[in-house]
Amino acid sequence: MKHSEKIKVTNQIADAIQRGSDSMGYISEAGTFKFTLPSPQVAGTMTQQRTYALSRAIEIMSRHERFLVD
């Protein structure tokens, strides 16, 4: 997975977390993946909520990174 694609997918996961989605699917050349997402942070500023969502998205990507390699 190229770095730019990794950033794009990480942001998509963070967006889904902020929307309150339970899960998110991703299709790559390596296969189809479904991620279970944590609950969004509802307290704090928008910046704090986005930071929380991005940090959780980065954790999810690093756990699944070995499966997302081209």
Number of C-alpha atoms within 10 A of each C-alpha: 15 10 8 9 10 15 14 12 16 22 17 16 26 25 17 20 26 21 12 15 15 13 13 14 10 13 10 12 9 11 11 11 13 10 15 12 20 17 15 20 17 11 8 9 10 12 9 13 18 19 14 17 26 20 14 20 24 20 13 18 19 13 10 13 13 10 15 19 12 10
